Amino acid sequence: MKPLHEEYLIGSNGQKKAVLLPIAEWNEVVEALEELDDIRAYDAAKQQPSESIPFDQAILEIDQGKVN
């Protein structure tokens, strides 16, 4: 993982209470989290039993609005 240049906000009790990141690094973190979400959704979908259909039929059904 690329190193982050984080800064911390310290509360009155001396404990860290928030993190500051440069916006470019924050955007990279968000992008990585979104990609992880996609991977998890893919993995979950692959675990579900499903019937395969030909690609052309799938496109036709999508175009006709028959998608669940």
Secondary structure, DSSP 8 states (H G I E B T S, - for coil): ------EEEE-TTS-EEEEE--HHHHHHHHHHHHHHHHHHHHHHHHHS------HHHHHHHHHTT---
